[in-house]
Amino acid sequence: MKENIKMLKPDIKELSIEERYDRACDFFEMDHMISYYTHKRLGTVKEWVEDTVAAYSHSVPRFLGPVVKTLTKLAPNLALKKVFESVFVLDQQHHDISEFLYSEPKDGTIVVQWCNCARLKRHKKWIKQLGYDFDDREICEVEKMHLTHPKHPGYLMGFVPTKINWTDDGCIWHYKKV
Protein backbone atom coordinates (compact mmCIF):
# COMPACT_ATOMS: atom_id res chain seq x y z
CA MET A 1 0.00 0.00 0.00
CA LYS A 2 1.44 3.35 -1.07
CA GLU A 3 1.20 6.27 1.33
CA ASN A 4 0.22 9.60 -0.10
CA ILE A 5 2.40 12.03 1.84
CA LYS A 6 3.30 15.42 0.48
CA MET A 7 6.98 16.26 1.14
CA LEU A 8 8.02 19.88 1.61
CA LYS A 9 11.36 21.64 1.70
CA PRO A 10 12.02 23.39 5.02
CA ASP A 11 11.26 27.11 5.00
CA ILE A 12 14.56 28.13 6.57
CA LYS A 13 17.50 30.35 5.69
CA GLU A 14 20.57 28.51 4.46
CA LEU A 15 23.55 28.84 6.80
CA SER A 16 26.55 30.78 5.54
CA ILE A 17 29.84 28.93 5.15
CA GLU A 18 31.11 30.79 8.24
CA GLU A 19 28.13 29.61 10.29
CA ARG A 20 28.60 26.04 9.06
CA TYR A 21 32.30 26.13 9.97
CA ASP A 22 31.57 27.54 13.42
CA ARG A 23 28.93 24.90 14.08
CA ALA A 24 31.17 22.10 12.78
CA CYS A 25 34.00 23.23 15.08
CA ASP A 26 31.59 23.46 18.02
CA PHE A 27 30.28 19.97 17.31
CA PHE A 28 33.80 18.54 16.99
CA GLU A 29 34.93 20.07 20.30
CA MET A 30 31.73 19.03 22.07
CA ASP A 31 32.12 15.48 20.76
CA HIS A 32 35.79 15.52 21.80
CA MET A 33 34.79 16.61 25.33
CA ILE A 34 32.20 13.84 25.55
CA SER A 35 34.72 11.24 24.36
CA TYR A 36 37.36 12.46 26.81
CA TYR A 37 34.87 12.55 29.67
CA THR A 38 33.71 9.00 28.91
CA HIS A 39 37.26 7.63 28.60
CA LYS A 40 38.36 9.43 31.76
CA ARG A 41 35.35 8.05 33.67
CA LEU A 42 36.03 4.52 32.39
CA GLY A 43 39.80 4.76 32.94
CA THR A 44 40.54 4.19 29.23
CA VAL A 45 42.23 7.47 28.22
CA LYS A 46 45.50 5.65 27.47
CA GLU A 47 43.70 3.14 25.23
CA TRP A 48 41.84 6.00 23.48
CA VAL A 49 45.20 7.65 22.71
CA GLU A 50 46.65 4.32 21.48
CA ASP A 51 43.68 3.78 19.14
CA THR A 52 43.85 7.37 17.88
CA VAL A 53 47.58 7.18 17.15
CA ALA A 54 47.05 3.87 15.33
CA ALA A 55 44.34 5.50 13.20
CA TYR A 56 46.63 8.47 12.45
CA SER A 57 49.30 6.03 11.25
CA HIS A 58 46.84 4.44 8.83
CA SER A 59 45.74 7.81 7.48
CA VAL A 60 49.24 9.05 6.57
CA PRO A 61 50.22 8.03 3.04
CA ARG A 62 52.85 5.31 3.28
CA PHE A 63 55.18 6.82 0.67
CA LEU A 64 55.73 9.98 2.75
CA GLY A 65 57.80 8.23 5.42
CA PRO A 66 60.87 7.39 3.27
CA VAL A 67 60.72 10.74 1.44
CA VAL A 68 60.52 12.72 4.67
CA LYS A 69 63.28 10.64 6.30
CA THR A 70 65.60 11.30 3.36
CA LEU A 71 64.76 15.01 3.23
CA THR A 72 65.19 15.43 6.98
CA LYS A 73 68.65 13.89 6.88
CA LEU A 74 69.76 16.15 4.04
CA ALA A 75 67.99 19.35 5.12
CA PRO A 76 66.49 19.09 8.63
CA ASN A 77 65.68 22.81 8.90
CA LEU A 78 63.86 22.85 5.57
CA ALA A 79 62.01 19.66 6.53
CA LEU A 80 60.87 21.21 9.83
CA LYS A 81 59.65 24.33 8.08
CA LYS A 82 57.75 22.37 5.40
CA VAL A 83 56.22 19.96 7.91
CA PHE A 84 54.91 22.78 10.07
CA GLU A 85 53.58 24.69 7.10
CA SER A 86 51.61 21.52 6.32
CA VAL A 87 50.48 21.30 9.96
CA PHE A 88 49.25 24.90 9.77
CA VAL A 89 47.25 24.13 6.63
CA LEU A 90 45.68 21.11 8.35
CA ASP A 91 45.12 22.92 11.66
CA GLN A 92 42.96 25.51 9.95
CA GLN A 93 40.20 22.96 10.54
CA HIS A 94 40.15 24.26 14.13
CA HIS A 95 42.23 27.42 14.21
CA ASP A 96 42.38 30.78 12.49
CA ILE A 97 45.64 31.37 10.62
CA SER A 98 46.32 34.31 12.96
CA GLU A 99 46.83 31.82 15.82
CA PHE A 100 50.03 30.34 14.34
CA LEU A 101 53.54 31.59 14.97
CA TYR A 102 56.82 29.77 14.47
CA SER A 103 60.53 30.39 14.62
CA GLU A 104 62.91 29.95 11.73
CA PRO A 105 64.24 26.40 12.08
CA LYS A 106 67.83 26.31 13.30
CA ASP A 107 70.09 23.34 14.05
CA GLY A 108 67.17 20.95 13.48
CA THR A 109 64.90 22.69 16.01
CA ILE A 110 61.79 24.82 15.66
CA VAL A 111 59.47 26.57 18.11
CA VAL A 112 55.76 26.62 17.26
CA GLN A 113 53.16 28.69 19.09
CA TRP A 114 49.37 28.72 19.06
CA CYS A 115 48.10 32.04 20.47
CA ASN A 116 44.56 33.11 21.23
CA CYS A 117 43.66 29.44 20.71
CA ALA A 118 40.13 28.91 19.39
CA ARG A 119 40.13 25.26 20.53
CA LEU A 120 41.03 26.26 24.09
CA LYS A 121 38.17 28.77 24.06
CA ARG A 122 35.80 26.08 22.81
CA HIS A 123 37.06 23.66 25.48
CA LYS A 124 36.16 26.17 28.18
CA LYS A 125 32.74 26.78 26.62
CA TRP A 126 31.81 23.11 26.23
CA ILE A 127 33.15 21.91 29.59
CA LYS A 128 30.93 24.50 31.26
CA GLN A 129 27.93 23.89 29.00
CA LEU A 130 28.12 20.09 29.42
CA GLY A 131 28.52 20.42 33.18
CA TYR A 132 31.79 18.51 33.29
CA ASP A 133 34.15 18.86 36.20
CA PHE A 134 37.61 18.88 34.65
CA ASP A 135 40.16 21.47 33.68
CA ASP A 136 40.15 22.79 30.11
CA ARG A 137 43.86 21.93 29.84
CA GLU A 138 43.17 18.23 30.30
CA ILE A 139 42.25 18.00 26.62
CA CYS A 140 45.52 19.77 25.78
CA GLU A 141 47.30 17.11 27.83
CA VAL A 142 45.62 14.43 25.68
CA GLU A 143 46.94 16.22 22.55
CA LYS A 144 50.37 16.13 24.20
CA MET A 145 49.94 12.36 24.75
CA HIS A 146 49.16 11.95 21.03
CA LEU A 147 52.02 14.05 19.69
CA THR A 148 54.64 12.59 22.04
CA HIS A 149 53.52 9.00 21.45
CA PRO A 150 56.39 6.96 19.96
CA LYS A 151 54.04 5.53 17.30
CA HIS A 152 52.62 8.91 16.19
CA PRO A 153 53.47 9.49 12.50
CA GLY A 154 55.30 12.76 13.24
CA TYR A 155 57.34 11.08 15.96
CA LEU A 156 58.16 8.15 13.67
CA MET A 157 59.38 10.61 11.03
CA GLY A 158 61.72 12.11 13.63
CA PHE A 159 59.80 15.29 14.59
CA VAL A 160 59.87 15.04 18.37
CA PRO A 161 58.40 17.54 20.84
CA THR A 162 61.12 18.28 23.41
CA LYS A 163 59.39 20.97 25.48
CA ILE A 164 55.77 22.04 25.80
CA ASN A 165 54.55 25.12 27.66
CA TRP A 166 50.94 26.09 28.26
CA THR A 167 50.27 29.83 28.05
CA ASP A 168 47.20 31.76 29.18
CA ASP A 169 45.72 31.68 25.68
CA GLY A 170 47.48 28.81 23.91
CA CYS A 171 50.69 26.80 23.94
CA ILE A 172 54.32 26.76 22.79
CA TRP A 173 55.93 23.59 21.44
CA HIS A 174 59.66 23.04 20.87
CA TYR A 175 60.43 20.36 18.28
CA LYS A 176 63.70 18.73 17.33
CA LYS A 177 64.46 16.64 14.30
CA VAL A 178 66.11 13.51 15.67
Rosetta silent file (secondary structure, phi, psi, omega in degrees, C-alpha in Angstrom):
SEQUENCE: MKENIKMLKPDIKELSIEERYDRACDFFEMDHMISYYTHKRLGTVKEWVEDTVAAYSHSVPRFLGPVVKTLTKLAPNLALKKVFESVFVLDQQHHDISEFLYSEPKDGTIVVQWCNCARLKRHKKWIKQLGYDFDDREICEVEKMHLTHPKHPGYLMGFVPTKINWTDDGCIWHYKKV
SCORE:     score description
SCORE:     0.000 S_00000001
   1 L     0.000  129.030 -176.747    0.000    0.000    0.000 S_00000001
   2 L   -93.757  128.583  177.366    1.439    3.351   -1.074 S_00000001
   3 L   -82.113  142.605  178.709    1.200    6.275    1.329 S_00000001
   4 L  -106.017   86.028 -178.500    0.222    9.599   -0.102 S_00000001
   5 L  -115.875  128.492  177.875    2.395   12.028    1.838 S_00000001
   6 L   -85.688  124.731 -179.836    3.301   15.422    0.485 S_00000001
   7 L   -97.702  137.446 -178.594    6.977   16.257    1.141 S_00000001
   8 L  -123.191  149.544  171.414    8.020   19.879    1.611 S_00000001
   9 L   -80.129  143.728  178.712   11.359   21.637    1.702 S_00000001
  10 L   -63.309  143.364  178.363   12.018   23.393    5.018 S_00000001
  11 L   -94.193   71.604 -178.186   11.263   27.107    4.997 S_00000001
  12 L  -132.884  159.863  177.522   14.565   28.131    6.573 S_00000001
  13 L   -80.637  136.047  176.983   17.500   30.352    5.688 S_00000001
  14 L   -69.523  137.910  178.061   20.575   28.513    4.463 S_00000001
  15 L   -69.500  145.087  174.102   23.555   28.842    6.805 S_00000001
  16 L   -72.951  163.626  178.229   26.551   30.782    5.536 S_00000001
  17 H   -60.533  -35.353  178.374   29.843   28.930    5.149 S_00000001
  18 H   -65.062  -42.650  178.829   31.112   30.785    8.243 S_00000001
  19 H   -66.032  -39.919  177.682   28.131   29.610   10.295 S_00000001
  20 H   -61.908  -45.893  179.587   28.601   26.039    9.058 S_00000001
  21 H   -59.765  -47.717 -178.198   32.296   26.130    9.966 S_00000001
  22 H   -60.811  -42.883  179.267   31.574   27.540   13.425 S_00000001
  23 H   -68.473  -37.995  177.922   28.933   24.896   14.081 S_00000001
  24 H   -64.211  -42.787  177.772   31.168   22.101   12.777 S_00000001
  25 H   -64.438  -42.829  177.290   33.999   23.230   15.083 S_00000001
  26 H   -59.438  -45.567 -179.042   31.589   23.462   18.016 S_00000001
  27 H   -63.339  -43.417  179.711   30.280   19.965   17.307 S_00000001
  28 H   -59.213  -48.381 -178.241   33.801   18.543   16.989 S_00000001
  29 H   -66.105  -40.006  177.537   34.931   20.066   20.297 S_00000001
  30 H   -61.205  -46.613  179.861   31.730   19.031   22.072 S_00000001
  31 H   -62.364  -38.814  177.759   32.119   15.478   20.763 S_00000001
  32 H   -63.080  -42.236  177.942   35.794   15.520   21.796 S_00000001
  33 H   -62.344  -44.672 -179.963   34.794   16.614   25.334 S_00000001
  34 H   -62.512  -44.894  178.770   32.195   13.845   25.554 S_00000001
  35 H   -61.574  -46.587  179.514   34.719   11.238   24.362 S_00000001
  36 H   -61.071  -47.371 -179.175   37.358   12.461   26.807 S_00000001
  37 H   -56.935  -45.762 -179.558   34.869   12.554   29.670 S_00000001
  38 H   -63.683  -47.145 -179.785   33.714    8.999   28.910 S_00000001
  39 H   -65.906  -37.369  177.690   37.256    7.629   28.600 S_00000001
  40 H   -63.888  -45.487 -179.608   38.357    9.434   31.760 S_00000001
  41 H   -61.986  -38.159 -178.456   35.348    8.050   33.670 S_00000001
  42 H   -86.736   -6.810 -178.762   36.031    4.519   32.393 S_00000001
  43 L    74.183   29.255 -176.099   39.797    4.759   32.936 S_00000001
  44 L  -118.878   25.341 -179.915   40.535    4.192   29.231 S_00000001
  45 H   -61.168  -42.517 -179.869   42.230    7.467   28.217 S_00000001
  46 H   -60.453  -43.039  179.888   45.501    5.651   27.473 S_00000001
  47 H   -66.707  -37.315  177.042   43.703    3.144   25.230 S_00000001
  48 H   -60.474  -44.352  178.217   41.842    6.004   23.477 S_00000001
  49 H   -64.110  -44.885  178.543   45.195    7.650   22.714 S_00000001
  50 H   -57.255  -46.763 -179.830   46.647    4.320   21.485 S_00000001
  51 H   -64.887  -39.404  179.987   43.680    3.782   19.141 S_00000001
  52 H   -65.272  -46.145  179.388   43.852    7.369   17.881 S_00000001
  53 H   -62.787  -39.802  176.974   47.576    7.175   17.147 S_00000001
  54 H   -62.292  -41.238  177.958   47.054    3.873   15.331 S_00000001
  55 H   -65.174  -41.125  177.097   44.343    5.498   13.205 S_00000001
  56 H   -57.740  -42.884 -178.527   46.631    8.467   12.452 S_00000001
  57 H   -62.037  -35.456  178.745   49.296    6.035   11.254 S_00000001
  58 H   -75.005  -23.190 -176.428   46.840    4.441    8.834 S_00000001
  59 H   -87.849  -15.155  179.087   45.737    7.815    7.481 S_00000001
  60 L   -83.422  126.440  178.951   49.242    9.049    6.572 S_00000001
  61 L   -55.051  132.923 -175.464   50.222    8.034    3.042 S_00000001
  62 L   -61.069  -32.928 -175.869   52.853    5.306    3.283 S_00000001
  63 L   -71.880  -15.668 -178.076   55.175    6.821    0.670 S_00000001
  64 H   -68.509  -36.955 -176.788   55.730    9.976    2.752 S_00000001
  65 H   -50.778  -58.881 -179.325   57.802    8.234    5.418 S_00000001
  66 H   -61.969  -38.152  179.527   60.874    7.392    3.267 S_00000001
  67 H   -63.687  -47.571 -178.744   60.720   10.743    1.436 S_00000001
  68 H   -64.818  -41.886  179.906   60.516   12.717    4.669 S_00000001
  69 H   -60.686  -42.249  178.798   63.277   10.639    6.300 S_00000001
  70 H   -65.677  -47.854 -179.688   65.601   11.303    3.360 S_00000001
  71 H   -60.918  -41.397 -176.861   64.756   15.008    3.233 S_00000001
  72 H   -68.964  -28.428  176.211   65.188   15.432    6.976 S_00000001
  73 H   -71.783  -39.864 -177.601   68.647   13.886    6.882 S_00000001
  74 H   -79.770  -36.348 -175.736   69.764   16.153    4.040 S_00000001
  75 L  -146.528   74.400 -175.069   67.989   19.352    5.121 S_00000001
  76 H   -60.965  -36.889 -179.630   66.486   19.095    8.626 S_00000001
  77 H   -66.883  -43.077  177.517   65.681   22.813    8.904 S_00000001
  78 H   -63.682  -41.644  179.389   63.858   22.852    5.572 S_00000001
  79 H   -61.079  -45.194  178.035   62.011   19.664    6.534 S_00000001
  80 H   -59.437  -45.920 -179.052   60.866   21.207    9.834 S_00000001
  81 H   -61.621  -46.770 -178.509   59.646   24.332    8.078 S_00000001
  82 H   -66.213  -40.362  179.315   57.755   22.368    5.405 S_00000001
  83 H   -62.692  -45.028 -177.425   56.225   19.959    7.912 S_00000001
  84 H   -74.578  -26.783  171.219   54.913   22.779   10.072 S_00000001
  85 H   -63.957  -38.725  176.320   53.583   24.693    7.097 S_00000001
  86 H   -66.478  -39.964  177.138   51.606   21.520    6.317 S_00000001
  87 H   -60.729  -42.413 -179.392   50.476   21.300    9.955 S_00000001
  88 H   -65.155  -36.189  175.984   49.246   24.904    9.772 S_00000001
  89 H   -63.112  -48.530 -179.851   47.247   24.130    6.633 S_00000001
  90 H   -64.152  -42.403 -176.142   45.675   21.109    8.348 S_00000001
  91 H   -68.956   -8.198  175.582   45.117   22.919   11.660 S_00000001
  92 L   -69.606   -4.432  170.329   42.956   25.506    9.948 S_00000001
  93 L   -62.169  -31.642 -172.616   40.196   22.964   10.543 S_00000001
  94 L  -124.214  -13.964 -171.992   40.145   24.256   14.134 S_00000001
  95 L  -129.394  150.392  170.409   42.231   27.421   14.210 S_00000001
  96 L   -79.665  147.178 -178.436   42.384   30.776   12.490 S_00000001
  97 H   -58.095  -26.645  179.733   45.640   31.370   10.619 S_00000001
  98 H   -67.439  -13.393 -179.605   46.323   34.312   12.959 S_00000001
  99 H   -79.544  -15.007 -172.558   46.834   31.820   15.819 S_00000001
 100 E   -95.719  132.182  169.429   50.031   30.339   14.341 S_00000001
 101 E  -136.814  148.616  174.233   53.540   31.592   14.966 S_00000001
 102 E  -153.230  155.966  179.082   56.820   29.773   14.465 S_00000001
 103 L   -86.355  160.016  169.746   60.531   30.394   14.617 S_00000001
 104 L   -66.166  131.691  178.257   62.908   29.946   11.727 S_00000001
 105 L   -62.683  139.191  179.724   64.240   26.403   12.082 S_00000001
 106 E  -146.468  132.855  178.809   67.831   26.309   13.298 S_00000001
 107 L    52.703   37.165  177.749   70.086   23.342   14.054 S_00000001
 108 L    73.404   19.429  177.419   67.168   20.953   13.479 S_00000001
 109 E  -127.138  153.210  177.870   64.904   22.691   16.012 S_00000001
 110 E  -147.450  147.639  175.408   61.785   24.823   15.665 S_00000001
 111 E  -114.491  129.490 -177.417   59.465   26.571   18.112 S_00000001
 112 E  -123.065  134.545 -178.493   55.764   26.622   17.262 S_00000001
 113 E  -128.382  137.682  170.208   53.157   28.694   19.089 S_00000001
 114 E  -110.611  117.660 -179.181   49.375   28.717   19.062 S_00000001
 115 L  -114.296  151.212  179.718   48.099   32.042   20.470 S_00000001
 116 L    52.072   47.862 -168.989   44.557   33.106   21.225 S_00000001
 117 L   -64.003  116.852  178.955   43.658   29.439   20.708 S_00000001
 118 H   -63.852  -37.803  179.895   40.134   28.912   19.390 S_00000001
 119 H   -65.002  -41.622  178.648   40.131   25.265   20.528 S_00000001
 120 H   -61.851  -41.134  177.209   41.029   26.255   24.092 S_00000001
 121 H   -62.001  -42.683  179.094   38.174   28.769   24.065 S_00000001
 122 H   -67.311  -36.036  176.769   35.799   26.080   22.810 S_00000001
 123 H   -56.859  -50.845 -178.195   37.065   23.658   25.483 S_00000001
 124 H   -58.037  -44.930 -178.883   36.162   26.165   28.180 S_00000001
 125 H   -60.455  -50.332 -173.495   32.737   26.778   26.616 S_00000001
 126 H   -74.860  -34.061  176.841   31.814   23.106   26.231 S_00000001
 127 H   -59.864  -44.706  179.403   33.150   21.912   29.590 S_00000001
 128 H   -66.601  -48.057 -176.491   30.929   24.498   31.264 S_00000001
 129 H   -64.299  -35.459 -179.864   27.928   23.889   29.002 S_00000001
 130 H   -82.833   -9.941  178.721   28.117   20.088   29.415 S_00000001
 131 L    76.160   24.673 -179.576   28.515   20.418   33.180 S_00000001
 132 L   -82.894  151.024 -178.294   31.786   18.507   33.290 S_00000001
 133 L  -112.930   70.389  171.368   34.151   18.857   36.200 S_00000001
 134 L  -147.521  162.232 -176.428   37.607   18.879   34.654 S_00000001
 135 L   -76.473  142.084 -179.008   40.163   21.473   33.679 S_00000001
 136 L   -61.683  -22.370  178.776   40.152   22.789   30.110 S_00000001
 137 H   -78.120  -12.043  179.028   43.859   21.929   29.837 S_00000001
 138 H   -61.410  -36.873  177.628   43.168   18.227   30.304 S_00000001
 139 H   -67.591  -36.581  175.385   42.247   18.000   26.619 S_00000001
 140 H   -62.194  -37.757  178.299   45.517   19.766   25.777 S_00000001
 141 H   -64.558  -34.311  176.593   47.298   17.107   27.829 S_00000001
 142 H   -66.985  -41.728  175.399   45.624   14.430   25.676 S_00000001
 143 H   -58.394  -41.209  177.265   46.942   16.219   22.554 S_00000001
 144 H   -60.917  -41.884  178.313   50.369   16.126   24.195 S_00000001
 145 H   -61.008  -39.811  178.023   49.938   12.364   24.745 S_00000001
 146 H   -63.698  -54.212 -171.118   49.161   11.951   21.035 S_00000001
 147 H   -72.954  -18.125  176.880   52.018   14.053   19.691 S_00000001
 148 L  -101.080    1.819 -179.742   54.638   12.593   22.039 S_00000001
 149 L   -68.914  131.319 -177.226   53.515    9.003   21.453 S_00000001
 150 L   -62.247  -14.986  177.951   56.387    6.957   19.962 S_00000001
 151 L  -102.823    3.779  176.793   54.038    5.528   17.297 S_00000001
 152 L   -66.462  138.962 -177.646   52.624    8.915   16.193 S_00000001
 153 H   -54.003  -40.979  178.399   53.472    9.492   12.499 S_00000001
 154 H   -63.621  -40.949  178.770   55.301   12.757   13.244 S_00000001
 155 H   -65.164  -43.251  179.539   57.338   11.085   15.964 S_00000001
 156 H   -63.824  -29.232  177.796   58.161    8.153   13.671 S_00000001
 157 L   -83.031   -1.590  175.270   59.384   10.614   11.025 S_00000001
 158 L    96.757   10.823  177.469   61.715   12.114   13.631 S_00000001
 159 E   -98.739   97.554 -168.803   59.804   15.289   14.593 S_00000001
 160 E  -111.974  125.079  173.845   59.875   15.043   18.365 S_00000001
 161 E   -68.482  127.676 -179.070   58.403   17.542   20.835 S_00000001
 162 E  -107.260  -20.735 -179.637   61.118   18.281   23.408 S_00000001
 163 E  -155.452  136.043  179.945   59.395   20.967   25.482 S_00000001
 164 E  -133.446  127.656  178.020   55.765   22.045   25.799 S_00000001
 165 E  -123.398  132.709  173.326   54.549   25.118   27.662 S_00000001
 166 E   -87.742  136.911  175.278   50.940   26.095   28.264 S_00000001
 167 E  -112.222  173.863  179.967   50.269   29.829   28.049 S_00000001
 168 L   -58.123  -34.163 -173.838   47.198   31.763   29.179 S_00000001
 169 L  -124.834   16.061 -179.378   45.722   31.684   25.685 S_00000001
 170 E   176.218 -139.326 -178.853   47.479   28.813   23.910 S_00000001
 171 E  -158.428  161.225  177.399   50.689   26.799   23.943 S_00000001
 172 E  -129.065  126.621 -179.116   54.320   26.758   22.789 S_00000001
 173 E  -117.620  132.669  173.900   55.927   23.591   21.437 S_00000001
 174 E  -105.092  126.171  179.396   59.655   23.039   20.871 S_00000001
 175 E  -118.752  147.853  175.340   60.429   20.357   18.279 S_00000001
 176 E  -129.836  139.128  172.264   63.705   18.735   17.330 S_00000001
 177 E   -84.632  115.037 -179.361   64.462   16.641   14.298 S_00000001
 178 L  -107.911    0.000    0.000   66.110   13.514   15.675 S_00000001
